[in-house]
Amino acid sequence: MYLICRLSPLSFRIDFCSQECLRCEWLDLTELAETGETTPITSRVARLLLYGLENGFQNIDLTMEQMPAVYSGLFYQLYHRRLPEMP
């Protein structure tokens, strides 16, 4: 949800699968963050998005770096804040 909410829609028309969803609608992010009728993770993601919109996403984003593991052909992902650019 966090990544989806950071995207810009091509249109605001919602075309959803009626076999998978009963209904779909756009929600106001502030209302979503404040409602008691959602899951704790949805509320937290909404609050993170609001904070990022107001203060910049660089204050909350983590980057993921895929690095080779010691075992051939395997990788691991390291999540961290961005390192400052070296001159």
N, CA, C and O atoms as a CHARMM CRD file, in Angstrom:
* protein
*
  348
    1    1 MET  N      0.81900  -1.18600   0.00000 PROA 1      0.00000
    2    1 MET  CA     0.00000   0.00000   0.00000 PROA 1      0.00000
    3    1 MET  C      0.86800   1.25600   0.00000 PROA 1      0.00000
    4    1 MET  O      0.55800   2.22000  -0.70000 PROA 1      0.00000
    5    2 TYR  N      1.93200   1.25500   0.76400 PROA 2      0.00000
    6    2 TYR  CA     2.79200   2.43400   0.84400 PROA 2      0.00000
    7    2 TYR  C      3.33900   2.80800  -0.52700 PROA 2      0.00000
    8    2 TYR  O      3.31100   3.97700  -0.91200 PROA 2      0.00000
    9    3 LEU  N      3.83200   1.82700  -1.25800 PROA 3      0.00000
   10    3 LEU  CA     4.37700   2.10700  -2.58800 PROA 3      0.00000
   11    3 LEU  C      3.29000   2.53100  -3.55500 PROA 3      0.00000
   12    3 LEU  O      3.49600   3.44400  -4.35400 PROA 3      0.00000
   13    4 ILE  N      2.14300   1.88600  -3.49700 PROA 4      0.00000
   14    4 ILE  CA     1.03500   2.22800  -4.38600 PROA 4      0.00000
   15    4 ILE  C      0.59400   3.66300  -4.15100 PROA 4      0.00000
   16    4 ILE  O      0.31800   4.39100  -5.10400 PROA 4      0.00000
   17    5 CYS  N      0.52600   4.07400  -2.89500 PROA 5      0.00000
   18    5 CYS  CA     0.08600   5.42900  -2.57300 PROA 5      0.00000
   19    5 CYS  C      1.08300   6.49000  -3.01700 PROA 5      0.00000
   20    5 CYS  O      0.71800   7.65900  -3.14200 PROA 5      0.00000
   21    6 ARG  N      2.30400   6.11900  -3.25100 PROA 6      0.00000
   22    6 ARG  CA     3.31800   7.07300  -3.70100 PROA 6      0.00000
   23    6 ARG  C      3.26300   7.27200  -5.21500 PROA 6      0.00000
   24    6 ARG  O      3.90500   8.18800  -5.72900 PROA 6      0.00000
   25    7 LEU  N      2.52900   6.45500  -5.92900 PROA 7      0.00000
   26    7 LEU  CA     2.42700   6.57400  -7.37900 PROA 7      0.00000
   27    7 LEU  C      1.41900   7.65100  -7.75900 PROA 7      0.00000
   28    7 LEU  O      0.59600   8.05100  -6.93500 PROA 7      0.00000
   29    8 SER  N      1.48000   8.11600  -8.98100 PROA 8      0.00000
   30    8 SER  CA     0.49800   9.06600  -9.50400 PROA 8      0.00000
   31    8 SER  C     -0.42400   8.32000 -10.45500 PROA 8      0.00000
   32    8 SER  O      0.05200   7.64100 -11.36400 PROA 8      0.00000
   33    9 PRO  N     -1.74200   8.43200 -10.26400 PROA 9      0.00000
   34    9 PRO  CA    -2.66600   7.69400 -11.12900 PROA 9      0.00000
   35    9 PRO  C     -2.71000   8.27900 -12.53800 PROA 9      0.00000
   36    9 PRO  O     -2.55700   9.48500 -12.72900 PROA 9      0.00000
   37   10 LEU  N     -2.92100   7.40800 -13.51600 PROA 10     0.00000
   38   10 LEU  CA    -3.12500   7.86700 -14.88800 PROA 10     0.00000
   39   10 LEU  C     -4.51800   8.45900 -15.03300 PROA 10     0.00000
   40   10 LEU  O     -4.73700   9.36000 -15.84300 PROA 10     0.00000
   41   11 SER  N     -5.46500   7.94500 -14.23700 PROA 11     0.00000
   42   11 SER  CA    -6.81400   8.50200 -14.17000 PROA 11     0.00000
   43   11 SER  C     -7.34900   8.19200 -12.77200 PROA 11     0.00000
   44   11 SER  O     -6.74700   7.41700 -12.02900 PROA 11     0.00000
   45   12 PHE  N     -8.45500   8.78800 -12.42700 PROA 12     0.00000
   46   12 PHE  CA    -9.04700   8.53200 -11.11700 PROA 12     0.00000
   47   12 PHE  C    -10.21400   7.55500 -11.20900 PROA 12     0.00000
   48   12 PHE  O    -10.93800   7.34900 -10.23400 PROA 12     0.00000
   49   13 ARG  N    -10.38900   6.96500 -12.36700 PROA 13     0.00000
   50   13 ARG  CA   -11.40800   5.93100 -12.55400 PROA 13     0.00000
   51   13 ARG  C    -10.86800   4.63100 -11.97500 PROA 13     0.00000
   52   13 ARG  O     -9.74900   4.22500 -12.29000 PROA 13     0.00000
   53   14 ILE  N    -11.65700   3.97700 -11.13000 PROA 14     0.00000
   54   14 ILE  CA   -11.24300   2.70700 -10.53300 PROA 14     0.00000
   55   14 ILE  C    -11.90000   1.57600 -11.31100 PROA 14     0.00000
   56   14 ILE  O    -13.12600   1.50500 -11.39900 PROA 14     0.00000
   57   15 ASP  N    -11.09400   0.70500 -11.86600 PROA 15     0.00000
   58   15 ASP  CA   -11.58300  -0.45000 -12.61000 PROA 15     0.00000
   59   15 ASP  C    -11.15500  -1.69000 -11.83300 PROA 15     0.00000
   60   15 ASP  O    -10.02600  -2.15800 -11.98000 PROA 15     0.00000
   61   16 PHE  N    -12.04800  -2.21900 -11.01000 PROA 16     0.00000
   62   16 PHE  CA   -11.68300  -3.33200 -10.13400 PROA 16     0.00000
   63   16 PHE  C    -12.42800  -4.60500 -10.50300 PROA 16     0.00000
   64   16 PHE  O    -13.45500  -4.56900 -11.18100 PROA 16     0.00000
   65   17 CYS  N    -11.90000  -5.71600 -10.05100 PROA 17     0.00000
   66   17 CYS  CA   -12.48700  -7.02700 -10.31900 PROA 17     0.00000
   67   17 CYS  C    -13.59000  -7.29400  -9.30300 PROA 17     0.00000
   68   17 CYS  O    -13.31800  -7.39700  -8.10700 PROA 17     0.00000
   69   18 SER  N    -14.81800  -7.40500  -9.76100 PROA 18     0.00000
   70   18 SER  CA   -15.94900  -7.62800  -8.85300 PROA 18     0.00000
   71   18 SER  C    -15.92900  -9.02300  -8.23600 PROA 18     0.00000
   72   18 SER  O    -16.66300  -9.28000  -7.28200 PROA 18     0.00000
   73   19 GLN  N    -15.11000  -9.91900  -8.75700 PROA 19     0.00000
   74   19 GLN  CA   -14.97600 -11.24500  -8.14700 PROA 19     0.00000
   75   19 GLN  C    -14.01100 -11.21500  -6.96600 PROA 19     0.00000
   76   19 GLN  O    -14.04500 -12.10200  -6.11400 PROA 19     0.00000
   77   20 GLU  N    -13.14900 -10.19800  -6.91100 PROA 20     0.00000
   78   20 GLU  CA   -12.18000 -10.08500  -5.83100 PROA 20     0.00000
   79   20 GLU  C    -12.55400  -9.03600  -4.79900 PROA 20     0.00000
   80   20 GLU  O    -12.15800  -9.14900  -3.63900 PROA 20     0.00000
   81   21 CYS  N    -13.30700  -8.01900  -5.19500 PROA 21     0.00000
   82   21 CYS  CA   -13.64100  -6.90400  -4.29700 PROA 21     0.00000
   83   21 CYS  C    -15.14000  -6.64700  -4.31700 PROA 21     0.00000
   84   21 CYS  O    -15.79500  -6.78600  -5.35000 PROA 21     0.00000
   85   22 LEU  N    -15.67000  -6.27100  -3.16500 PROA 22     0.00000
   86   22 LEU  CA   -17.07300  -5.87700  -3.10100 PROA 22     0.00000
   87   22 LEU  C    -17.26200  -4.44200  -3.56200 PROA 22     0.00000
   88   22 LEU  O    -18.25000  -4.10900  -4.21500 PROA 22     0.00000
   89   23 ARG  N    -16.29400  -3.59200  -3.21000 PROA 23     0.00000
   90   23 ARG  CA   -16.34100  -2.19600  -3.65000 PROA 23     0.00000
   91   23 ARG  C    -14.94600  -1.59600  -3.55100 PROA 23     0.00000
   92   23 ARG  O    -14.10600  -2.07200  -2.78900 PROA 23     0.00000
   93   24 CYS  N    -14.71200  -0.55500  -4.32200 PROA 24     0.00000
   94   24 CYS  CA   -13.45400   0.18800  -4.29600 PROA 24     0.00000
   95   24 CYS  C    -13.78000   1.66800  -4.35700 PROA 24     0.00000
   96   24 CYS  O    -14.72600   2.08000  -5.02800 PROA 24     0.00000
   97   25 GLU  N    -12.99400   2.45900  -3.65500 PROA 25     0.00000
   98   25 GLU  CA   -13.19000   3.90300  -3.68700 PROA 25     0.00000
   99   25 GLU  C    -11.90100   4.60100  -3.27600 PROA 25     0.00000
  100   25 GLU  O    -11.07500   4.03200  -2.56300 PROA 25     0.00000
  101   26 TRP  N    -11.73700   5.83700  -3.73100 PROA 26     0.00000
  102   26 TRP  CA   -10.62600   6.66100  -3.29000 PROA 26     0.00000
  103   26 TRP  C    -10.94800   7.14600  -1.88600 PROA 26     0.00000
  104   26 TRP  O    -12.09000   7.50800  -1.60300 PROA 26     0.00000
  105   27 LEU  N     -9.96700   7.15800  -1.01500 PROA 27     0.00000
  106   27 LEU  CA   -10.15900   7.62900   0.35000 PROA 27     0.00000
  107   27 LEU  C     -9.26400   8.83300   0.61000 PROA 27     0.00000
  108   27 LEU  O     -8.14500   8.91700   0.10300 PROA 27     0.00000
  109   28 ASP  N     -9.77600   9.75600   1.40700 PROA 28     0.00000
  110   28 ASP  CA    -8.96600  10.87600   1.85000 PROA 28     0.00000
  111   28 ASP  C     -7.91000  10.35300   2.81600 PROA 28     0.00000
  112   28 ASP  O     -8.23500   9.64300   3.76700 PROA 28     0.00000
  113   29 LEU  N     -6.66100  10.69600   2.58000 PROA 29     0.00000
  114   29 LEU  CA    -5.55500  10.16300   3.36500 PROA 29     0.00000
  115   29 LEU  C     -5.65200  10.55500   4.84000 PROA 29     0.00000
  116   29 LEU  O     -5.35500   9.74300   5.71600 PROA 29     0.00000
  117   30 THR  N     -6.06200  11.77800   5.11900 PROA 30     0.00000
  118   30 THR  CA    -6.20600  12.21600   6.50900 PROA 30     0.00000
  119   30 THR  C     -7.29100  11.41600   7.21200 PROA 30     0.00000
  120   30 THR  O     -7.10700  10.98900   8.35200 PROA 30     0.00000
  121   31 GLU  N     -8.41400  11.21100   6.54700 PROA 31     0.00000
  122   31 GLU  CA    -9.49100  10.40300   7.13500 PROA 31     0.00000
  123   31 GLU  C     -9.02200   8.97800   7.38200 PROA 31     0.00000
  124   31 GLU  O     -9.33400   8.39500   8.42100 PROA 31     0.00000
  125   32 LEU  N     -8.28300   8.41400   6.44800 PROA 32     0.00000
  126   32 LEU  CA    -7.78200   7.05300   6.59500 PROA 32     0.00000
  127   32 LEU  C     -6.82500   6.95000   7.78100 PROA 32     0.00000
  128   32 LEU  O     -6.83500   5.95300   8.50200 PROA 32     0.00000
  129   33 ALA  N     -6.00600   7.96900   7.98500 PROA 33     0.00000
  130   33 ALA  CA    -5.05700   7.96400   9.10100 PROA 33     0.00000
  131   33 ALA  C     -5.76500   8.07500  10.44600 PROA 33     0.00000
  132   33 ALA  O     -5.26700   7.57300  11.45300 PROA 33     0.00000
  133   34 GLU  N     -6.91800   8.72700  10.46700 PROA 34     0.00000
  134   34 GLU  CA    -7.59700   9.00900  11.73300 PROA 34     0.00000
  135   34 GLU  C     -8.72900   8.04900  12.06900 PROA 34     0.00000
  136   34 GLU  O     -9.17600   8.01500  13.21600 PROA 34     0.00000
  137   35 THR  N     -9.20000   7.27600  11.11500 PROA 35     0.00000
  138   35 THR  CA   -10.33600   6.39800  11.37700 PROA 35     0.00000
  139   35 THR  C     -9.95000   5.24900  12.29900 PROA 35     0.00000
  140   35 THR  O     -8.81200   4.78100  12.28600 PROA 35     0.00000
  141   36 GLY  N    -10.90200   4.80700  13.09200 PROA 36     0.00000
  142   36 GLY  CA   -10.69600   3.64100  13.94000 PROA 36     0.00000
  143   36 GLY  C    -11.19000   2.37300  13.26700 PROA 36     0.00000
  144   36 GLY  O    -11.14400   1.29500  13.86000 PROA 36     0.00000
  145   37 GLU  N    -11.66200   2.49500  12.03100 PROA 37     0.00000
  146   37 GLU  CA   -12.26000   1.36000  11.33300 PROA 37     0.00000
  147   37 GLU  C    -11.32200   0.76000  10.29300 PROA 37     0.00000
  148   37 GLU  O    -11.76100   0.32400   9.22800 PROA 37     0.00000
  149   38 THR  N    -10.05700   0.74000  10.60000 PROA 38     0.00000
  150   38 THR  CA    -9.08100   0.11000   9.71600 PROA 38     0.00000
  151   38 THR  C     -8.03700  -0.59800  10.56900 PROA 38     0.00000
  152   38 THR  O     -8.06100  -0.50900  11.79700 PROA 38     0.00000
  153   39 THR  N     -7.13900  -1.28700   9.92100 PROA 39     0.00000
  154   39 THR  CA    -6.11300  -2.02200  10.66200 PROA 39     0.00000
  155   39 THR  C     -5.02300  -1.06300  11.14000 PROA 39     0.00000
  156   39 THR  O     -4.84700   0.01000  10.56300 PROA 39     0.00000
  157   40 PRO  N     -4.29500  -1.43900  12.18300 PROA 40     0.00000
  158   40 PRO  CA    -3.20700  -0.57900  12.66400 PROA 40     0.00000
  159   40 PRO  C     -2.15200  -0.29100  11.59100 PROA 40     0.00000
  160   40 PRO  O     -1.62100   0.81800  11.53200 PROA 40     0.00000
  161   41 ILE  N     -1.84800  -1.27200  10.74900 PROA 41     0.00000
  162   41 ILE  CA    -0.81900  -1.02900   9.72400 PROA 41     0.00000
  163   41 ILE  C     -1.31600  -0.04800   8.66600 PROA 41     0.00000
  164   41 ILE  O     -0.53600   0.76200   8.16600 PROA 41     0.00000
  165   42 THR  N     -2.59300  -0.10700   8.31700 PROA 42     0.00000
  166   42 THR  CA    -3.14400   0.84200   7.35000 PROA 42     0.00000
  167   42 THR  C     -3.09600   2.25300   7.91500 PROA 42     0.00000
  168   42 THR  O     -2.74400   3.19500   7.20500 PROA 42     0.00000
  169   43 SER  N     -3.44300   2.40600   9.18000 PROA 43     0.00000
  170   43 SER  CA    -3.36900   3.72500   9.82100 PROA 43     0.00000
  171   43 SER  C     -1.94000   4.23800   9.84600 PROA 43     0.00000
  172   43 SER  O     -1.69600   5.41300   9.57300 PROA 43     0.00000
  173   44 ARG  N     -0.99400   3.36800  10.17200 PROA 44     0.00000
  174   44 ARG  CA     0.40800   3.78600  10.23700 PROA 44     0.00000
  175   44 ARG  C      0.91900   4.18500   8.85800 PROA 44     0.00000
  176   44 ARG  O      1.60300   5.20000   8.72700 PROA 44     0.00000
  177   45 VAL  N      0.60000   3.40800   7.82900 PROA 45     0.00000
  178   45 VAL  CA     1.04000   3.74700   6.47200 PROA 45     0.00000
  179   45 VAL  C      0.44500   5.08600   6.05000 PROA 45     0.00000
  180   45 VAL  O      1.13700   5.90600   5.44600 PROA 45     0.00000
  181   46 ALA  N     -0.81400   5.31500   6.35900 PROA 46     0.00000
  182   46 ALA  CA    -1.44900   6.59000   6.01800 PROA 46     0.00000
  183   46 ALA  C     -0.74700   7.74300   6.73200 PROA 46     0.00000
  184   46 ALA  O     -0.53100   8.79900   6.13600 PROA 46     0.00000
  185   47 ARG  N     -0.39300   7.55300   7.99400 PROA 47     0.00000
  186   47 ARG  CA     0.32000   8.59700   8.74100 PROA 47     0.00000
  187   47 ARG  C      1.71500   8.83800   8.16300 PROA 47     0.00000
  188   47 ARG  O      2.16500   9.98100   8.07900 PROA 47     0.00000
  189   48 LEU  N      2.40000   7.76000   7.76300 PROA 48     0.00000
  190   48 LEU  CA     3.71200   7.90400   7.12500 PROA 48     0.00000
  191   48 LEU  C      3.60000   8.69300   5.82100 PROA 48     0.00000
  192   48 LEU  O      4.42900   9.55900   5.54100 PROA 48     0.00000
  193   49 LEU  N      2.57700   8.39100   5.03100 PROA 49     0.00000
  194   49 LEU  CA     2.37500   9.09800   3.77300 PROA 49     0.00000
  195   49 LEU  C      2.10000  10.57600   4.01100 PROA 49     0.00000
  196   49 LEU  O      2.65100  11.42800   3.31300 PROA 49     0.00000
  197   50 LEU  N      1.25700  10.88700   4.98400 PROA 50     0.00000
  198   50 LEU  CA     0.97300  12.28500   5.30300 PROA 50     0.00000
  199   50 LEU  C      2.24400  13.01000   5.74100 PROA 50     0.00000
  200   50 LEU  O      2.50400  14.13500   5.31500 PROA 50     0.00000
  201   51 TYR  N      3.02200  12.36400   6.58500 PROA 51     0.00000
  202   51 TYR  CA     4.27200  12.96500   7.04900 PROA 51     0.00000
  203   51 TYR  C      5.22300  13.19800   5.87400 PROA 51     0.00000
  204   51 TYR  O      5.84100  14.25800   5.77000 PROA 51     0.00000
  205   52 GLY  N      5.33500  12.21400   5.00300 PROA 52     0.00000
  206   52 GLY  CA     6.20100  12.35700   3.83900 PROA 52     0.00000
  207   52 GLY  C      5.75300  13.46900   2.91000 PROA 52     0.00000
  208   52 GLY  O      6.58200  14.21700   2.39100 PROA 52     0.00000
  209   53 LEU  N      4.45700  13.58500   2.69500 PROA 53     0.00000
  210   53 LEU  CA     3.93600  14.65000   1.84200 PROA 53     0.00000
  211   53 LEU  C      4.22900  16.02400   2.43600 PROA 53     0.00000
  212   53 LEU  O      4.54100  16.96400   1.70500 PROA 53     0.00000
  213   54 GLU  N      4.13000  16.14400   3.75400 PROA 54     0.00000
  214   54 GLU  CA     4.31700  17.43500   4.41600 PROA 54     0.00000
  215   54 GLU  C      5.79100  17.77400   4.65800 PROA 54     0.00000
  216   54 GLU  O      6.16700  18.94500   4.60300 PROA 54     0.00000
  217   55 ASN  N      6.62600  16.77300   4.92300 PROA 55     0.00000
  218   55 ASN  CA     8.00100  17.02100   5.36300 PROA 55     0.00000
  219   55 ASN  C      9.07100  16.43800   4.45000 PROA 55     0.00000
  220   55 ASN  O     10.26500  16.59900   4.70600 PROA 55     0.00000
  221   56 GLY  N      8.65300  15.77200   3.40100 PROA 56     0.00000
  222   56 GLY  CA     9.60100  15.15100   2.48100 PROA 56     0.00000
  223   56 GLY  C      9.79100  13.67600   2.80500 PROA 56     0.00000
  224   56 GLY  O      9.97600  13.30200   3.96300 PROA 56     0.00000
  225   57 PHE  N      9.74400  12.85100   1.77900 PROA 57     0.00000
  226   57 PHE  CA     9.85600  11.40500   1.97900 PROA 57     0.00000
  227   57 PHE  C     11.27200  10.97300   2.34500 PROA 57     0.00000
  228   57 PHE  O     11.47400   9.86100   2.83300 PROA 57     0.00000
  229   58 GLN  N     12.25300  11.84500   2.11100 PROA 58     0.00000
  230   58 GLN  CA    13.61700  11.49800   2.50500 PROA 58     0.00000
  231   58 GLN  C     13.73000  11.32200   4.01800 PROA 58     0.00000
  232   58 GLN  O     14.69100  10.72100   4.50000 PROA 58     0.00000
  233   59 ASN  N     12.76200  11.83600   4.76700 PROA 59     0.00000
  234   59 ASN  CA    12.78100  11.70700   6.22300 PROA 59     0.00000
  235   59 ASN  C     12.24400  10.36700   6.71600 PROA 59     0.00000
  236   59 ASN  O     12.40800  10.03000   7.88900 PROA 59     0.00000
  237   60 ILE  N     11.60500   9.60000   5.83400 PROA 60     0.00000
  238   60 ILE  CA    11.04100   8.32100   6.27900 PROA 60     0.00000
  239   60 ILE  C     11.42500   7.14000   5.40000 PROA 60     0.00000
  240   60 ILE  O     11.33100   5.99200   5.83500 PROA 60     0.00000
  241   61 ASP  N     11.85300   7.40000   4.18200 PROA 61     0.00000
  242   61 ASP  CA    12.17500   6.29800   3.27100 PROA 61     0.00000
  243   61 ASP  C     13.43100   5.54100   3.68600 PROA 61     0.00000
  244   61 ASP  O     14.37200   6.11500   4.23500 PROA 61     0.00000
  245   62 LEU  N     13.42200   4.26500   3.41500 PROA 62     0.00000
  246   62 LEU  CA    14.60800   3.42700   3.52400 PROA 62     0.00000
  247   62 LEU  C     14.91200   2.91100   2.12600 PROA 62     0.00000
  248   62 LEU  O     13.99800   2.63400   1.35000 PROA 62     0.00000
  249   63 THR  N     16.18100   2.78200   1.80900 PROA 63     0.00000
  250   63 THR  CA    16.54300   2.19800   0.52700 PROA 63     0.00000
  251   63 THR  C     16.83400   0.71800   0.72300 PROA 63     0.00000
  252   63 THR  O     17.16000   0.27800   1.82500 PROA 63     0.00000
  253   64 MET  N     16.71200  -0.03400  -0.34400 PROA 64     0.00000
  254   64 MET  CA    17.04400  -1.45600  -0.30700 PROA 64     0.00000
  255   64 MET  C     18.19000  -1.67200  -1.27000 PROA 64     0.00000
  256   64 MET  O     18.14800  -1.23000  -2.41800 PROA 64     0.00000
  257   65 GLU  N     19.20200  -2.34800  -0.79600 PROA 65     0.00000
  258   65 GLU  CA    20.35500  -2.67000  -1.62500 PROA 65     0.00000
  259   65 GLU  C     20.48400  -4.18600  -1.67500 PROA 65     0.00000
  260   65 GLU  O     20.61800  -4.83300  -0.63600 PROA 65     0.00000
  261   66 GLN  N     20.44600  -4.75000  -2.86700 PROA 66     0.00000
  262   66 GLN  CA    20.62800  -6.19600  -3.00600 PROA 66     0.00000
  263   66 GLN  C     22.11000  -6.47400  -3.17700 PROA 66     0.00000
  264   66 GLN  O     22.77600  -5.89500  -4.03500 PROA 66     0.00000
  265   67 MET  N     22.61100  -7.37400  -2.33900 PROA 67     0.00000
  266   67 MET  CA    24.04400  -7.66100  -2.33300 PROA 67     0.00000
  267   67 MET  C     24.26100  -9.16000  -2.43500 PROA 67     0.00000
  268   67 MET  O     23.43400  -9.94400  -1.96900 PROA 67     0.00000
  269   68 PRO  N     25.37800  -9.56600  -3.04800 PROA 68     0.00000
  270   68 PRO  CA    25.64400 -11.00200  -3.15400 PROA 68     0.00000
  271   68 PRO  C     25.94700 -11.60300  -1.78300 PROA 68     0.00000
  272   68 PRO  O     26.63500 -11.00300  -0.95800 PROA 68     0.00000
  273   69 ALA  N     25.42000 -12.79200  -1.56800 PROA 69     0.00000
  274   69 ALA  CA    25.68300 -13.52500  -0.33300 PROA 69     0.00000
  275   69 ALA  C     26.98400 -14.31100  -0.48700 PROA 69     0.00000
  276   69 ALA  O     27.54900 -14.39100  -1.57700 PROA 69     0.00000
  277   70 VAL  N     27.44000 -14.87900   0.60200 PROA 70     0.00000
  278   70 VAL  CA    28.67100 -15.67600   0.53000 PROA 70     0.00000
  279   70 VAL  C     28.44500 -16.96600  -0.24400 PROA 70     0.00000
  280   70 VAL  O     29.40000 -17.58200  -0.71700 PROA 70     0.00000
  281   71 TYR  N     27.17700 -17.38200  -0.37900 PROA 71     0.00000
  282   71 TYR  CA    26.84800 -18.58600  -1.13500 PROA 71     0.00000
  283   71 TYR  C     26.58000 -18.21300  -2.58000 PROA 71     0.00000
  284   71 TYR  O     25.80000 -17.29900  -2.84600 PROA 71     0.00000
  285   72 SER  N     27.20000 -18.89100  -3.50200 PROA 72     0.00000
  286   72 SER  CA    27.12500 -18.59600  -4.92100 PROA 72     0.00000
  287   72 SER  C     25.68200 -18.54500  -5.41600 PROA 72     0.00000
  288   72 SER  O     24.89500 -19.45800  -5.16800 PROA 72     0.00000
  289   73 GLY  N     25.35500 -17.48100  -6.11100 PROA 73     0.00000
  290   73 GLY  CA    24.03900 -17.34200  -6.72300 PROA 73     0.00000
  291   73 GLY  C     22.95100 -16.84000  -5.79000 PROA 73     0.00000
  292   73 GLY  O     21.81900 -16.63600  -6.22900 PROA 73     0.00000
  293   74 LEU  N     23.25800 -16.63600  -4.52300 PROA 74     0.00000
  294   74 LEU  CA    22.26200 -16.14800  -3.57000 PROA 74     0.00000
  295   74 LEU  C     22.52400 -14.68100  -3.23400 PROA 74     0.00000
  296   74 LEU  O     23.64500 -14.18600  -3.35200 PROA 74     0.00000
  297   75 PHE  N     21.46300 -14.00500  -2.81500 PROA 75     0.00000
  298   75 PHE  CA    21.55300 -12.58400  -2.49900 PROA 75     0.00000
  299   75 PHE  C     20.83000 -12.30600  -1.19200 PROA 75     0.00000
  300   75 PHE  O     20.00900 -13.10200  -0.73500 PROA 75     0.00000
  301   76 TYR  N     21.14400 -11.17900  -0.60800 PROA 76     0.00000
  302   76 TYR  CA    20.36900 -10.69700   0.52600 PROA 76     0.00000
  303   76 TYR  C     20.04200  -9.23400   0.27600 PROA 76     0.00000
  304   76 TYR  O     20.69900  -8.56300  -0.52000 PROA 76     0.00000
  305   77 GLN  N     19.01800  -8.74900   0.96400 PROA 77     0.00000
  306   77 GLN  CA    18.62400  -7.35600   0.84400 PROA 77     0.00000
  307   77 GLN  C     18.95000  -6.63600   2.14900 PROA 77     0.00000
  308   77 GLN  O     18.61200  -7.10600   3.23500 PROA 77     0.00000
  309   78 LEU  N     19.60300  -5.50400   2.02400 PROA 78     0.00000
  310   78 LEU  CA    19.95400  -4.66700   3.15900 PROA 78     0.00000
  311   78 LEU  C     19.12700  -3.39500   3.06800 PROA 78     0.00000
  312   78 LEU  O     19.22000  -2.66700   2.07900 PROA 78     0.00000
  313   79 TYR  N     18.32100  -3.11800   4.08500 PROA 79     0.00000
  314   79 TYR  CA    17.48400  -1.91900   4.12600 PROA 79     0.00000
  315   79 TYR  C     18.14800  -0.90200   5.04900 PROA 79     0.00000
  316   79 TYR  O     18.51800  -1.22900   6.17700 PROA 79     0.00000
  317   80 HSD  N     18.29600   0.32400   4.56900 PROA 80     0.00000
  318   80 HSD  CA    18.97900   1.34300   5.36900 PROA 80     0.00000
  319   80 HSD  C     18.63700   2.73100   4.85200 PROA 80     0.00000
  320   80 HSD  O     18.10300   2.88600   3.75400 PROA 80     0.00000
  321   81 ARG  N     18.95200   3.73300   5.65500 PROA 81     0.00000
  322   81 ARG  CA    18.84100   5.10800   5.18300 PROA 81     0.00000
  323   81 ARG  C     19.91600   5.33500   4.13000 PROA 81     0.00000
  324   81 ARG  O     20.96100   4.68400   4.14500 PROA 81     0.00000
  325   82 ARG  N     19.65600   6.24500   3.23500 PROA 82     0.00000
  326   82 ARG  CA    20.64300   6.55500   2.19600 PROA 82     0.00000
  327   82 ARG  C     21.91000   7.12600   2.82200 PROA 82     0.00000
  328   82 ARG  O     21.85500   7.91600   3.76500 PROA 82     0.00000
  329   83 LEU  N     23.03000   6.71800   2.28900 PROA 83     0.00000
  330   83 LEU  CA    24.30500   7.29000   2.70800 PROA 83     0.00000
  331   83 LEU  C     24.52700   8.59600   1.95500 PROA 83     0.00000
  332   83 LEU  O     24.10300   8.72200   0.80600 PROA 83     0.00000
  333   84 PRO  N     25.18100   9.56500   2.57900 PROA 84     0.00000
  334   84 PRO  CA    25.45900  10.81000   1.85200 PROA 84     0.00000
  335   84 PRO  C     26.39100  10.54400   0.67500 PROA 84     0.00000
  336   84 PRO  O     27.23800   9.65100   0.72300 PROA 84     0.00000
  337   85 GLU  N     26.22000  11.32700  -0.37200 PROA 85     0.00000
  338   85 GLU  CA    27.07800  11.19800  -1.55300 PROA 85     0.00000
  339   85 GLU  C     28.50300  11.57800  -1.17700 PROA 85     0.00000
  340   85 GLU  O     28.73000  12.55200  -0.46000 PROA 85     0.00000
  341   86 MET  N     29.45000  10.80400  -1.66600 PROA 86     0.00000
  342   86 MET  CA    30.86000  11.10200  -1.42500 PROA 86     0.00000
  343   86 MET  C     31.36100  12.04100  -2.51600 PROA 86     0.00000
  344   86 MET  O     31.02600  11.85300  -3.68500 PROA 86     0.00000
  345   87 PRO  N     32.16000  13.05100  -2.15900 PROA 87     0.00000
  346   87 PRO  CA    32.64700  14.00300  -3.18200 PROA 87     0.00000
  347   87 PRO  C     33.62300  13.37000  -4.13900 PROA 87     0.00000
  348   87 PRO  O     34.11800  14.03600  -5.04800 PROA 87     0.00000
